[in-house]
């Protein structure tokens, strides 16, 4: 059961280094709002080290990916390869983005021999709330 969440900027080595000592049930490495635009690629590349580092205390590790079309798929694949438990997917407006992520990640997950990533869709648009049940079923 996940009772506590700790958001950590994926670009902050200092916060990453101490996150596993905070006692959170889950740690969300944030590639979106907590990372400056010019640091996003480096933060994504750093997931390979950050995911194992923050999971040392037994927390499940999620990665909050970027919603922008040019970043979302690469962020998701990097999180998958790094061993994240799941993705926080921002600004979800419908099932299509989740289906596309699942399709893109399936061959990577199979190659790695890992379980599929869990998706946590973030409904940040009032219109998306009307589709919440369909999104949840997806």
PyMOL commands that set and color helices and strands:
alter all, ss='L'
color gray80, all
select helices_A, chain A and resi 13-19+37-45+47-57+69-82+95-112+126-129+132-137
alter helices_A, ss='H'
color red, helices_A
select strands_A, chain A and resi 5-9+26-30+60-65+86-89+118-121
alter strands_A, ss='S'
color yellow, strands_A
deselect
rebuild
show_as cartoon
